């Protein structure tokens, strides 16, 4: 799936339409900025399947993506930087998410942190809003999908005296999603011209594994092969201690599996 979510676009109307077309996406749903404040866009290509917008506000968009038998509930969040403006947001989002069926992914700019180590600089305490956000995650049994790359997604200031950085952006999911896409990864991309770093979610990344590091597994199906017992008797070195003999047997069994049994 190729889906792009943009926050704080500061654009609307015809200008927003031109930008979406220029980015190469045929489809979009926008909560346009009011003046120079806000703006929340969801863009997608037609080959992603059928995208249905379930609900939206100036701080979130809820969509379902149906591609054949694959279903994904996507909740894109941009919480207002002011605590007063996002009053009641966590309760509303909880109602929205609890009403969804199937795998759920929730991501965006939450404008708050969960733990002290998600901040560099500032005081050493969590705000009441951070504590409320953490409680919201726990009540919904959401799982933080972790990240690769820079620890922080937002920064401000250039000198040691005024520099501050936080992990304000993250991707969460339900247990169904975590089990369905076990190799999914979130990457914090490099900072560009903005104070926020882009997040890149891959549900099915190309995972390259080192075959030499794959642990040895005894296949029960080997026992049914007519030549297995003879191979075992011929390959076991009685002059070696058991651990050493097992290591030697692994090499023989891997080769036999590949050349005779058929690699399964």
C-alpha positions in Angstrom: 0.0 0.0 0.0 1.2 3.5 -0.8 -0.6 5.9 1.5 0.6 9.3 2.6 -0.6 11.3 5.6 0.4 15.0 5.9 -0.1 17.2 9.0 -0.1 21.0 9.5 -0.4 21.6 5.7 -1.4 25.2 6.1 -3.2 24.9 2.8 -6.7 24.4 1.5 -9.0 24.7 -1.6 -7.5 24.7 -5.1 -4.0 25.1 -3.7 -4.4 21.9 -1.8 -5.7 20.1 -4.9 -2.7 21.2 -6.9 -0.3 20.0 -4.3 -2.0 16.6 -4.1 -1.8 16.1 -7.8 1.8 17.2 -7.9 2.7 14.5 -5.3 1.5 11.8 -7.7 -1.6 10.6 -5.8 -4.9 10.2 -7.7 -7.1 10.2 -4.5 -7.2 12.3 -1.4 -9.3 13.3 1.6 -8.5 16.6 3.2 -9.4 18.4 6.4 -8.2 21.8 5.1 -6.4 24.3 7.3 -8.4 27.2 8.8 -6.4 30.2 7.7 -2.8 29.3 8.5 -3.7 26.8 11.2 -3.8 23.0 11.0 -4.6 20.9 7.9 -4.7 17.1 7.8 -4.6 15.2 4.5 -4.7 11.5 3.6 -3.5 10.6 0.1 -3.6 7.3 -1.7 -3.1 5.7 -5.1 -5.9 3.8 -6.9 -4.1 0.5 -6.8 -4.3 0.4 -3.0 -7.9 -0.9 -3.2 -11.1 0.7 -1.9 -10.5 3.4 0.7 -13.5 4.5 2.7 -13.5 7.5 5.0 -15.4 6.5 8.2 -15.1 9.7 10.2 -13.0 12.8 10.4 -12.4 16.0 12.4 -9.7 18.6 12.5 -7.5 16.3 14.6 -8.0 12.8 13.0 -9.1 10.8 9.9 -10.5 7.3 10.2 -10.4 5.2 7.0 -10.8 1.5 6.1 -8.7 0.1 3.2 -10.0 -3.0 1.5 -7.8 -4.7 -1.1 -9.2 -8.1 -2.0 -9.3 -10.1 1.2 -7.0 -7.7 3.0 -8.6 -5.2 5.4 -6.9 -2.4 7.4 -8.4 0.2 9.7 -6.2 3.3 9.6 -6.5 6.1 12.1 -4.4 9.1 11.3 -4.0 11.6 14.2 -2.8 15.1 14.5 -3.4 16.4 18.0 -3.6 20.1 18.5 -0.4 21.5 20.2 -2.6 23.2 22.8 -3.8 21.0 25.7 -7.1 22.9 25.9 -7.8 22.4 22.2 -7.4 18.6 22.4 -9.6 18.4 25.5 -11.8 15.3 25.2 -9.9 14.0 22.2 -8.6 10.8 23.9 -12.2 9.8 24.9 -13.5 10.4 21.4 -10.7 8.5 19.8 -11.3 5.6 22.2 -15.0 5.4 21.1 -13.9 5.5 17.4 -11.3 2.8 17.8 -13.4 0.5 19.9 -16.1 0.6 17.2 -13.7 -0.7 14.5 -13.5 -4.4 13.6 -10.3 -6.1 12.2 -6.7 -4.9 12.2 -6.1 -1.4 13.4 -3.1 1.0 12.9 -3.1 4.4 14.7 -0.3 6.8 13.8 0.6 10.4 13.6 1.6 13.4 15.7 0.3 13.1 19.2 2.1 16.2 20.5 3.0 14.5 23.8 5.2 11.7 25.1 4.7 8.6 27.2 8.1 8.3 29.1 10.7 10.6 30.4 13.4 9.0 28.1 11.4 10.2 25.1 12.6 13.7 25.7 15.9 15.5 25.7 16.0 18.7 27.7 13.2 20.3 29.7 12.2 19.3 33.2 12.2 15.7 34.5 8.5 15.1 35.0 5.6 13.9 32.8 2.8 16.3 32.3 -0.8 15.3 33.2 -1.5 15.2 29.5 1.3 12.7 28.9 0.0 10.5 31.7 -3.5 10.7 30.2 -2.1 9.7 26.8 -0.3 6.7 28.4 -3.5 5.6 30.1 -5.4 5.9 26.8 -2.9 3.6 25.1 -3.2 1.0 27.9 -7.0 1.1 28.0 -7.2 0.3 24.3 -4.4 -2.3 24.6 -2.5 -0.7 21.8 1.1 -1.7 21.0 3.8 0.7 20.2 5.4 -0.6 16.9 8.8 0.8 17.9 11.1 2.5 15.4 14.4 2.5 13.5 16.5 5.6 13.3 16.7 8.7 15.3 15.2 8.5 18.8 13.3 11.8 18.5 10.8 13.0 15.9 10.6 16.6 16.9 13.3 19.2 17.8 13.7 22.9 18.4 16.6 25.1 19.2 20.2 25.0 18.0 22.3 25.7 21.0 22.9 23.5 24.0 21.0 26.0 26.2 17.8 26.0 24.2 17.8 22.7 22.4 14.9 20.3 23.1 13.8 17.1 21.3 10.9 14.7 21.9 9.3 11.7 20.4 6.0 13.3 19.6 5.2 11.1 16.6 4.6 7.3 16.7 2.7 4.4 15.2 0.5 2.2 17.4 -1.5 -1.0 16.5 -3.8 -3.6 18.0 -2.7 -7.1 18.8 -4.4 -8.4 15.6 -2.2 -6.1 13.5 1.0 -7.0 15.3 0.4 -10.7 14.7 -0.8 -10.3 11.1 2.3 -8.2 10.1 5.0 -9.5 12.4 7.8 -8.0 10.3 6.3 -4.5 10.1 8.7 -1.7 10.8 8.5 2.0 11.5 11.5 4.2 10.4 12.2 7.7 11.6 13.4 9.4 8.5 16.0 12.2 8.6 14.8 15.7 9.5 14.4 17.9 6.4 13.3 21.5 6.5 10.6 21.0 9.2 10.9 20.5 12.9 9.2 17.1 12.6 10.8 14.0 11.1 8.7 11.9 8.7 7.7 8.4 9.7 7.8 5.5 7.3 5.6 2.5 8.1 6.2 -0.7 6.1 3.7 -3.5 6.9 5.5 -6.0 4.8 9.1 -4.9 4.4 11.6 -7.0 2.3 13.3 -8.8 5.2 16.7 -10.2 4.2 17.9 -12.9 6.6 21.2 -14.5 6.9 20.6 -18.2 6.1 23.8 -19.2 8.0 22.3 -17.8 11.2 19.1 -19.8 10.9 18.8 -22.2 13.9 18.8 -26.0 13.2 15.4 -27.6 13.5 14.7 -31.3 13.5 11.9 -32.1 11.1 9.5 -34.8 12.3 8.8 -35.7 8.7 12.3 -37.0 8.3 11.4 -40.1 10.4 9.0 -41.3 7.7 11.7 -41.4 5.0 12.9 -45.0 4.3 16.6 -44.0 4.3 16.6 -41.9 7.5 17.3 -44.7 10.0 20.2 -46.0 8.0 21.6 -42.5 7.6 21.4 -41.9 11.3 23.2 -45.1 12.2 25.9 -44.5 9.6 26.4 -40.9 10.5 26.6 -41.1 14.3 30.2 -41.0 15.5 30.4 -43.1 18.7 33.9 -41.8 19.4 32.7 -38.3 20.0 30.9 -37.0 23.1 27.2 -36.5 22.6 27.2 -32.7 22.1 30.0 -32.9 19.6 28.3 -35.8 17.8 25.1 -33.9 17.5 26.9 -30.9 15.9 28.5 -33.2 13.3 25.1 -34.9 12.7 23.5 -31.4 12.0 25.8 -30.9 9.1 25.0 -34.3 7.6 21.2 -33.9 8.1 21.2 -30.4 6.4 23.0 -31.8 3.4 20.7 -34.9 3.3 17.6 -32.7 3.7 18.7 -30.6 0.7 19.9 -33.4 -1.6 17.7 -36.3 -0.7 14.6 -35.5 1.3 13.9 -32.2 -0.4 14.2 -28.8 1.4 10.9 -27.9 3.1 
